[in-house]
Amino acid sequence: MLEHYEEKLSNLRRDGFDKREAIISSPQGREIAVTVDGQSRTLLNMCSNNYLGLANDPGLVAAAKSAIDQFGFGMASVRFICGTQELHSKLESHISDFLGTEDTILYSSCFDANTGLFETLFGPDDTLVSDELNHASIIDGIRLCKAERRRYKHNDMESLEAALKASPLSGSRAIVTDGVFSMDGTVANLPAICALAEKYNALVIVDDSHAVGIVGEKGKGTPSLHGVSDKVHILTGTLGKALGGASGGYVSGRSAVVEWLRQASRPYLFSNSLMPAICAASIKAITLASESDALRENLNARVSQLRTGALRLGLAVGGVNHPIVPIIVGDADHARMLAKSLLADDVYAVAFSYPVVAKGAARVRMQVSAQHTREDIDRVLTVLRRFQESRVSQQNLTV
Ligand SMILES: *Cc1c(COP(=O)(O)O)cnc(C)c1O
């Protein structure tokens, strides 16, 4: 077995598909100190999920520090034995108030929330209908459960309706989708999804990890953006992206569902309680995100600067109005070349190619943060311009 994996690893390295971790020696932020080829460099960070720039926010850091002083470091217990402090309950009600839901249950991560959700609520008589580009944690969560599964084409409402029509009438049905899709920056067509859900008597479950804090009124997410908050029955999400970026996830929605999860969801029952300091800082993050639009306004200004700038250069840009800005170049080598040119100019962004994205749709995914300045985005656009010019002159030579 060891030989088998050594061979697989050496093949990955040979083909350039192995993932290497960049070691960072600074806090997460607009700029990070990274060791590249043995050299420490300061890079403009264009690839974190730190959309609101709260990961090293002084207010969050202070809240975490004072929670450590008051509540200590760890809980050493699951929630239902002796792992629930005031802070855990307080964070759960903050999330419910923020999202406008009846109740919320915390997990160690949104990955855990998604693996604890489906098997607890759905059985062999039920059907789950899922977007083909849904996050790995949804796919795994659905795999753990015995319900019948159907996939529909990404954001394709005809394909969704066909899947609903084909699902048996017995048992319950649910449509499951990411609110925002991480590789493309596309937003789920929730108005149409909710309308189909009503027509076919299905629940709507949305994982809003890439939207909570940044999309919709006050950052309430994609249901708010689309005006369908009352038609989405179950929301999952993470505290590990816009809302401070530490860790933690949740399921939020009707109290009967949330209470049942507290009784029966395995990653909740059998995994340790969140660190108290994370709860305190996440409460602060939600307060900052919901109190003012200032962070989102700066974020959106920089997002449209990057999107319109890249489109003007003739580049293909995925998604709409979201800080995930994929520059789709097609060829895997071109995507790697673009990431390399960015790095040469001290800009850090990552190239993705097949099998992470479809064949022929290789890309460099940029992620904008509220911390970025106009000058930062100009710097990125300068590299993109040079890349595009050299690509065009190359094409002319080949022609
Ligand atoms: C990031 C992400 C997750 C995982 O969240 P963690 O809290 O880091 O486990 C789950 N679902 C979606 C859609 C995500 O984008």
The ligand as a Gaussian input file, in Angstrom:
#p B3LYP/6-31G(d) Opt

LIG

0 1
 C      -16.198000      26.634000       2.739000
 C      -17.451000      25.898000       2.594000
 C      -17.822000      24.893000       3.495000
 C      -16.905000      24.437000       4.595000
 O      -16.914000      25.332000       5.655000
 P      -15.976000      25.022000       6.921000
 O      -16.621000      25.765000       8.021000
 O      -14.632000      25.527000       6.560000
 O      -15.992000      23.552000       7.123000
 C      -19.056000      24.294000       3.342000
 N      -19.879000      24.638000       2.329000
 C      -19.549000      25.581000       1.437000
 C      -20.508000      25.929000       0.334000
 C      -18.323000      26.230000       1.526000
 O      -17.992000      27.155000       0.637000

